[in-house]
Structure formats: structure tokens, C-alpha cells
């Protein structure tokens, strides 16, 4: 169906208005949507007088991790939440949404995803280890994104320590002081000296996971980590095809051919433009160095 110019007898078809391209979802929005989707799956797989099937397969359960090797739970637990306490998923996703957007802009979206997943795994390992060492009756499972959100909060507070946040949505307090409160509360809570707030009957706050997330965020900031670069370097080494070695070596200093770096340099520059300098492998960095030295020698 076209739009026609009806001025006079002309039947010229006019161009349709340009449709504004939709902005792609941010990484934070994608994580929130995935988490909410898994929560809906929990509700759809609920069983009478029992936990949901999603809970059974995704939550950290101490013995299933250590005795049966179900290590995937150290990540998947961060995407499920209490099926009866909506504040559990609500508080976590609100914190992730408001703090994560700023941290994601600071780190870059791909790096933020690595940080979120790695901190979730690290927090899960700390929580599972704590449950294995201190075998408290009735505390053999854990779930929720709190550990990963704590890591995001630490990075926010360390990058923007004087930015004010609203404690419980009411009291304005600088991020650095709110971080101190969180560390103290989780530290005391881990020792059993602080009350569990906003949790249902029979549920406990995973203070060990919180402390794991806080520690991961601090170490990430302190050591200036770059998980994306580490992964790209690791993947680059895996993709490099080893060259067959030859026992015969011939060296003729009088007839060394000129090396043509132009094609290689173009490919490397295109890679930097598309993925950033951090995506380069050690071999590509050596090529850039050799090309630079070659250019200096030809000009001298």
C-alpha cells in the first residue's frame, strides 16, 4: 500500500517516511531480561509441595556441586530467585539496572558481561565452599544474583565514590560510605552477628556470596583487570595454527627478500577498528613492531 501525492492530477508515489532504527538493547537490559525469563520458567515449572524443576537444576546445592560434579550450578544459580519473595529478584534487578548501566558505560558492554559472569561464578564458589566447611543444617543451597550485583556495586563505588545513592530509597549517602556499610553488614552477617533483612521464613541471606562479590569487584579494580583482553589472547592462541618445524635452516645474508607488510598491516588495522587494540594477539603485535622498525630503517 503506497502513499500518493494527490496534488492536482499527479500520481507520483511519494517515499515512505524513514523508520527510526531501534537502539539495540544494552547488556544490562539483556541480563535483566534473561533473569526475568528464567524466573518465569521457575513459576511455570512449580510443583506442589516441592521446589520448581528450574530450581532443582539451576540452584547451588552443596552436595550436587562437590559430590556429583554439577559445576554449572556455580553460574546458573545467579539467574534464579526465590519463587515466593518477589523482593529477592526485585531488589537485585533494580540494583543491577541502576548501577550496572553506569558501570557498563565505564567498562564497555562486553567487558561488563565478563565481569558479571565471572563475579557470579566466584561468588558461587565462595558460597558453596562456605556451605561445605560450615555444614549448618538446612543451609545446603543458594540462589540469586546478589553476589554479582555486589561486584557491580563495588566497581560503581570505587569509580564514583562521592556519587550519592539513596539508602532504602530515602536517605542520600555517598557510594563509598554505603559500600562500607555493606561490607560491615555482610561481614557481621557471615559471623552470625547481623540480622537477616527482607527474607522469608526459612531463608537465609548468602553473606558468603555477597562477600565473594565484594572481594571480586575490589580485586578487579585494584589489579586493573581486563577479562575481555585475557579471553581474546587465550582464544587467539587456540586459533593459531602451529607451523611445521624444519630441521634444515638456510641463511644467506646477501639475498634477504624485502618483507611486504602492507597486507598484514591493513588486516591488523581493520581488526583494531572493529574490535579495539585489546583484541590483538601477541603475533599481530609483533608484526606491528617489526613493520615500524622496517619503516624507520627504510627512511634512515
KOLSE-747283 format. One line per 5 residues: number of its first residue (from 1); their letters; for each residue y, z, x of C-alpha. Coordinates in steps of 0.05 Angstrom, whole numbers, plus 32768, in hexadecimal, padded with zeros to 4 digits. Each point is the difference from the previous one (the first is absolute). Layout:
REM KOLSE-747283
NUM> A> Y:Z:X ~ ...
//
This chain:
REM KOLSE-747283
1> XXXXX> 8000:8000:8000 ~ 8041:7FE8:8020 ~ 8049:8013:7FF9 ~ 802B:7FC5:7FED ~ 804A:7FF3:8009
6> XXXXX> 8016:7FF0:7FB9 ~ 8048:7FED:8013 ~ 800C:7FBC:7FDE ~ 7FC4:7FD0:7FFF ~ 7FE7:8013:8044
11> XXXXX> 7FB7:8016:8004 ~ 8001:8015:8048 ~ 7FCF:8039:800E ~ 8023:803A:8022 ~ 7FE0:802A:8035
16> XXXXX> 7FE3:8043:7FE9 ~ 8022:803D:801A ~ 7FE6:801A:8042 ~ 7FD0:8039:7FF6 ~ 8010:803A:802D
21> XXXXX> 7FC6:800E:802E ~ 7FE2:8044:7FF6 ~ 8006:8031:803A ~ 7FBC:8012:801B ~ 7FE8:8047:7FF4
26> XXXXX> 800F:8030:8038 ~ 7FC7:8021:8026 ~ 8011:8043:7FE0 ~ 7FFC:7FE1:7FBA ~ 7FBD:7FE1:8011
31> XXXXX> 7FE3:8042:8017 ~ 801A:8022:7FC1 ~ 7FE2:7FCA:7FD4 ~ 7FBD:8004:8023 ~ 7FFF:804C:7FF9
36> XXXXX> 8012:7FFD:7FB6 ~ 7FCB:7FCA:7FF6 ~ 7FCA:802D:8020 ~ 8018:803A:7FD4 ~ 7FF5:7FD4:7FC3
41> XXXXX> 7FBB:7FF0:801A ~ 7FF3:804A:8004 ~ 8013:8008:7FB7 ~ 7FD4:7FC5:7FEC ~ 7FC4:801C:8024
46> XXXXX> 8005:8047:7FE7 ~ 7FC0:8021:7FE9 ~ 7FF7:803C:7FD1 ~ 7FF7:8042:8025 ~ 8004:7FDC:8044
51> XXXXX> 802F:7FDF:8030 ~ 8010:7FB6:7FF9 ~ 7FD6:7FCD:8025 ~ 803E:7FED:8029 ~ 8007:8048:8016
56> XXXXX> 7FB6:8003:8014 ~ 8007:7FC3:802D ~ 8046:8009:801D ~ 8010:804A:8008 ~ 7FF2:8025:8041
61> XXXXX> 7FC3:802A:7FF7 ~ 7FF0:8028:803E ~ 7FB5:7FF7:8004 ~ 8001:7FB6:7FEC ~ 8030:7FF2:8039
66> XXXXX> 7FDE:8028:8037 ~ 7FB7:7FFF:7FEA ~ 7FFB:7FBB:7FE0 ~ 8034:7FD9:8028 ~ 802B:7FEA:7FC5
71> XXXXX> 803D:7FFA:802D ~ 8025:7FD1:7FD1 ~ 8012:803E:7FD7 ~ 8030:8014:8039 ~ 802E:7FC8:7FE7
76> XXXXX> 7FEF:7FF5:7FB7 ~ 800D:8049:7FED ~ 804B:7FF2:8009 ~ 7FFF:7FCF:7FC5 ~ 7FE2:802F:7FCB
81> XXXXX> 801F:803C:7FDF ~ 7FF1:8037:7FCE ~ 7FEC:7FE3:7FBD ~ 801B:803C:7FDA ~ 8040:8012:8025
86> XXXXX> 8030:7FC5:7FFB ~ 8032:8024:802D ~ 7FCF:7FF4:803A ~ 8008:7FB4:8000 ~ 8047:8004:7FE4
91> XXXXX> 801C:802B:8039 ~ 7FDC:7FD8:8036 ~ 8016:7FBC:7FE7 ~ 8048:8017:7FF3 ~ 8004:801B:8047
96> XXXXX> 7FE1:7FC1:801C ~ 802E:7FD3:7FD8 ~ 8042:8021:8011 ~ 7FF2:8013:8049 ~ 7FD1:7FC6:8010
101> XXXXX> 8033:7FCA:7FF0 ~ 8030:801A:8035 ~ 7FC9:800C:8034 ~ 7FE3:7FBB:7FF2 ~ 8044:7FE0:800D
106> XXXXX> 8005:8028:8041 ~ 7FBA:7FEF:801B ~ 7FF4:7FBD:7FDF ~ 7FD0:7FF5:7FC6 ~ 7FC2:7FED:8028
111> XXXXX> 8009:803C:802E ~ 800B:802D:7FC4 ~ 7FBE:7FEB:7FE3 ~ 7FDD:8010:8042 ~ 8022:8044:8002
116> XXXXX> 7FEE:8011:7FB8 ~ 7FB6:7FEE:8008 ~ 7FF9:801F:8045 ~ 8021:8041:7FEA ~ 7FD3:8002:7FC3
121> XXXXX> 7FC2:7FFA:802C ~ 801A:8034:8031 ~ 8011:8030:7FC8 ~ 7FBC:7FF5:7FE1 ~ 7FDD:800F:8043
126> XXXXX> 8028:8041:8007 ~ 7FF0:8015:7FB8 ~ 7FB6:7FEE:8006 ~ 7FFA:8024:8042 ~ 8023:803D:7FE3
131> XXXXX> 7FCF:8002:7FC5 ~ 7FC5:7FF9:8031 ~ 8018:8039:802C ~ 8018:802F:7FCA ~ 7FCA:7FF9:7FCA
136> XXXXX> 8024:801F:7FC6 ~ 7FD6:7FFF:7FC0 ~ 801A:7FCC:7FCE ~ 802B:7FDC:8034 ~ 7FD5:7FC6:8018
141> XXXXX> 802A:7FC6:7FE5 ~ 8046:7FE4:8008 ~ 8029:7FC8:7FE2 ~ 8048:7FE8:7FFC ~ 8036:7FDD:8028
146> XXXXX> 8024:803F:8015 ~ 7FEC:7FFC:804A ~ 801A:7FB9:8007 ~ 803F:8011:7FD9 ~ 800C:803B:802E
151> XXXXX> 7FFE:7FD1:803B ~ 8033:7FD3:7FDE ~ 802C:803D:7FF2 ~ 7FFE:8016:8049 ~ 8016:7FBA:8017
156> XXXXX> 8038:8001:7FCD ~ 8017:8045:8017 ~ 7FFD:7FEF:804A ~ 8025:7FBE:7FF8 ~ 8034:801C:7FCE
161> XXXXX> 8001:804C:800B ~ 8043:800C:7FDF ~ 7FF5:7FD7:7FC2 ~ 7FFE:802D:7FC3 ~ 7FC5:8002:7FD1
166> XXXXX> 7FFB:8027:7FBF ~ 7FCD:8038:8003 ~ 7FDB:8000:7FBE ~ 8035:7FCE:7FE9 ~ 8035:8036:7FFE
171> XXXXX> 8013:801F:8042 ~ 801F:7FD1:8034 ~ 7FE4:800E:8046 ~ 8001:7FD8:8040 ~ 7FBE:7FDE:8011
176> XXXXX> 7FF6:8026:8041 ~ 8003:8044:7FDC ~ 7FD3:7FE7:7FC9 ~ 7FCF:7FEA:8036 ~ 8002:8046:801D
181> XXXXX> 7FF1:801D:7FBB ~ 7FC5:7FD0:7FF8 ~ 7FE3:8012:8044 ~ 8006:804B:7FF2 ~ 7FE3:7FFB:7FBA
186> XXXXX> 7FC4:7FD6:8015 ~ 7FF5:802B:803E ~ 8000:8040:7FD7 ~ 7FD7:7FDE:7FCA ~ 7FCB:7FEC:8032
191> XXXXX> 7FFB:8049:8014 ~ 7FFB:8014:7FB7 ~ 8044:8022:8001 ~ 8026:7FD2:7FD1 ~ 7FF3:7FF4:7FB5
196> XXXXX> 7FE8:7FBC:7FE7 ~ 8036:7FE1:7FD5 ~ 7FF9:7FCD:7FC8 ~ 7FB4:7FFC:8001 ~ 7FCE:8008:7FC9
201> XXXXX> 7FCA:8034:7FF8 ~ 7FCB:7FFC:8035 ~ 8028:7FCF:802B ~ 801B:8010:8045 ~ 8038:7FE1:8029
206> XXXXX> 7FE5:7FDA:803C ~ 802C:8023:8033 ~ 7FD5:7FE6:8039 ~ 800D:7FB9:7FEA ~ 804A:800E:7FF9
211> XXXXX> 8002:801C:8047 ~ 7FD9:7FC4:8019 ~ 8034:7FD1:7FE1 ~ 803A:8028:801C ~ 7FE0:8000:8045
216> XXXXX> 7FF2:7FB5:7FFD ~ 8048:7FF0:7FED ~ 801B:802C:8037 ~ 7FD3:7FE2:8036 ~ 800F:7FB9:7FE8
221> XXXXX> 804A:800D:8007 ~ 7FFB:8027:8041 ~ 7FD4:7FCE:8023 ~ 8026:7FC4:7FE4 ~ 7FBF:7FE0:7FE7
226> XXXXX> 7FFB:7FB8:7FE8 ~ 7FBF:7FF8:7FDB ~ 800D:7FB7:7FEF ~ 8009:7FEE:8049 ~ 7FC1:8026:8013
231> XXXXX> 7FD8:7FDC:7FCB ~ 801B:7FBC:8013 ~ 7FEF:800C:8049 ~ 7FBA:8017:7FED ~ 7FF5:7FC5:7FD1
236> XXXXX> 801C:7FD0:8035 ~ 7FCE:8018:8033 ~ 7FC7:7FF6:7FCE ~ 8017:7FB9:7FF0 ~ 8007:7FEB:8049
241> XXXXX> 7FC6:7FD4:8015 ~ 7FE5:8014:8044 ~ 8002:7FC7:8032 ~ 7FC0:7FF0:8026 ~ 8002:8017:8047
246> XXXXX> 7FF3:7FD1:8039 ~ 7FE7:8016:8044 ~ 8021:7FC2:8020 ~ 8049:800A:8013 ~ 8028:7FC8:801E
251> XXXXX> 8046:800B:801B ~ 802C:7FC8:8018 ~ 8046:8019:800D ~ 801A:7FBA:800D ~ 7FEF:7FE2:7FBC
256> XXXXX> 8010:8035:7FCB ~ 8012:7FDF:7FBE ~ 803E:8011:7FDA ~ 7FF2:802D:7FC4 ~ 801B:7FE7:7FBD
261> XXXXX> 8017:803E:7FDB ~ 8026:7FDD:7FC9 ~ 7FC8:7FFD:7FCC ~ 7FE9:8047:800D ~ 8047:801B:7FFE
266> XXXXX> 800D:7FDD:7FBE ~ 7FC2:801F:7FE0 ~ 8013:8046:801A ~ 8047:7FFA:7FE7 ~ 7FE7:7FEA:7FBC
271> XXXXX> 7FD3:803D:7FFF ~ 803A:802E:8012 ~ 802A:7FE1:7FC9 ~ 7FC9:800A:7FCC ~ 7FE3:8044:8013
276> XXXXX> 802F:8020:8034 ~ 7FF9:800E:8049 ~ 7FCF:8038:7FF3 ~ 7FCC:7FCD:7FEA ~ 7FF9:7FE1:8045
281> XXXXX> 7FC1:800A:8028 ~ 7FFF:8014:8049 ~ 7FED:7FB9:8012 ~ 803C:7FE3:7FDA ~ 802F:8031:8022
286> XXXXX> 7FE5:7FEB:8044 ~ 800D:7FB7:7FEE ~ 8049:8011:7FEF ~ 8008:8024:8042 ~ 7FE1:7FC6:8028
291> XXXXX> 802B:7FCD:7FDC ~ 803E:8029:800F ~ 7FEE:8004:804A ~ 7FF0:7FB6:8001 ~ 8044:7FEF:7FE2
296> XXXXX> 8024:802B:8034 ~ 7FDA:7FDE:8039 ~ 8011:7FBA:7FE7 ~ 804A:8011:7FFA ~ 8005:8020:8046
//
